[in-house]
Amino acid sequence: MKHIAMILVLTSIPSAAVFAADAAAGKTVFDAKCKMCHGAAGGGGVMDKKPIAGTEAATVKATVSNGKGKMKPQPAVTGDGLDNVAAYVASLKK
């Protein structure tokens, strides 16, 4: 029983981190760092970049931190800014 309780607690930690992020503040980061390629609503921009609207926050954080495909890592986006932009992208409608 203790193992099940511990698993439940540990699996809820990533979800709690997303809820602690501020999607409204993430829009500021998105507008400065992402919008030019991914479009104002995350649907792909003038550079025909992949739509990212509604992407899971953990995936956004990994991609911003490590890069993926043609996108290079964005070392200027870290900490709360990274959490916030991930929450904002996840909140966008597909």
N, C-alpha and C positions, 0 to 999 in steps of 0.2 A: 504494500500500500504506500509506503514511503517513497518507493521508486516512481510510482505513478504520479504522486503529488509533485515530486521534484521535476519530472518530465514536463508536467503541465506548467510549472513555474518557469522553467527554462525556455519552453517554446513560446511563452507569452512575452518574453523580453523584447524580441525584435518588433513585435506589433506595438508594444508600448512606446518604443523609441519613435516610431512613425507618428503616433498620435501626439507626441511631445513636440514634433516639428511644427513650424509655422508656415503653412502653405502660402499665406499672403506675403510674408517676407521672402519666400522662395520665388515669387513672381518677379521681384526686383533683380534677383540673381539671374533668373531665366531671361529677362529682358536684356540684361547686359551681356550674358555669356552664351546663350543658346538660341535666342529668337532669330538671329541673323541667318542661321543655317536650317533650323527646324521649324521656322514659321511662328507667328504670334500665338497660334493655338496648338502648336506641337504637331501639326499635320504634315510637316515637310515644308521646306522653304524654297526659295528661288534657286538654290543650288541642288534641288532634287534630292535632298537628304531624306533619310528614313523617317516616317512619322513616329513620334514617340509619345503622343498623348495616351494617357492611361497606363503607361509602363509601370510595372511594380517598382516601388521605391528602392528596394534592395538592388534591383537590376540597374536602375539609374545611378545609384551610388557607385556600384562596381564599374560601370562604363565610364563615368566621369573620372573616377580615380585611376583606372587602369587603361582606358581607351578600349576601342573595339573596332575592328575593320579599319576604315579610313579615318575614323575619329581618333585623334591623339588624346592622351590623358590631359586633364585640365587641372594642373597643380595649384592654380589660384583659387579653386573652389574646394574648400575644406571645412571641417568642423560644422558649426551651425548652418553656415551657408550651404554646405552639401546636403545636410539633413533637410533643410527648408526647400531647396530646389527639387530634391527627390520627392518630397511630399506634394509640391506644386504640380510636377509632371504627372504624378500618380492621380492627382485630382482632375486633370484635364479629361474631357470627354473624347472618346475615340471617334 
